[in-house]
């Protein structure tokens, strides 16, 4: 299913709507793993929001999600990858992830991320070439190894 989407820069006016999206998408999982606390959700998202690499996901001029894509010395990291629920299981997440993975290939770096243990995101990332590095009762860490691009 083709989607008309693009990345855009975040601004402070995006913080509250994206925080609400994060809570909407993650609340069930957060309640399962932690005792969900709005103050903790706000603090953690604030830290991610303020780091370099946060991108808006736009359809036309409409904000439909966000993703953090951060460059570290040995890898690229994905965090805060949230889409409005109406776009879940539509192929849009896959399309966005493929663009990020192509950027990682161009940078010749592996990609790492963490997801809450038991999340549906587990199967999503495994399907896209990530391998599970470790898992505990709260979260699992994944890596998509560096691709051999024949160079």
C-alpha positions, 0 to 999 in steps of 0.5 A: 500500500503506497503512502505519501509521507516524508520526514520533517524537523520537529519543533517545540509545538510538536512535543505535546501532540507527540507525547500524547501519541506515544502514550496512546501507542505505548500505554498498554505495554508500559502498564504491563512492564512498569507501573505507568506514570504520566510524569515518567512518560513525559520525562523519558520522551522529553529526553528523547525529543531534545536529542539530535536526530528526532524527525517528524513523520508527515503525510502532506502537512499532517503530523502522523508520527515521529522517529528518533534516528541517532548517530553514535560512534559505532552504530545508528540508533532508532528510538521513539518510532511512533505512528498514529494507530490508523497507520498500524499494519498498513505498510507505512512503518515498513516503508519508513524503516526501509528508508532508515536502513538505507541511510544506515547502509550508506553510512556503513553502520549497524542499527540498534534499538530497544523494544519492550519485552513482549511487544509486537515490535519484536516480530516487526524488527526480526522480519527486517533483518534485526537480531536479538542481542539480549532480553530481560523482563523489561526490554530487548535489544536488537541490532541490524548488522552492517550489510556487506554492500560489496565495496 
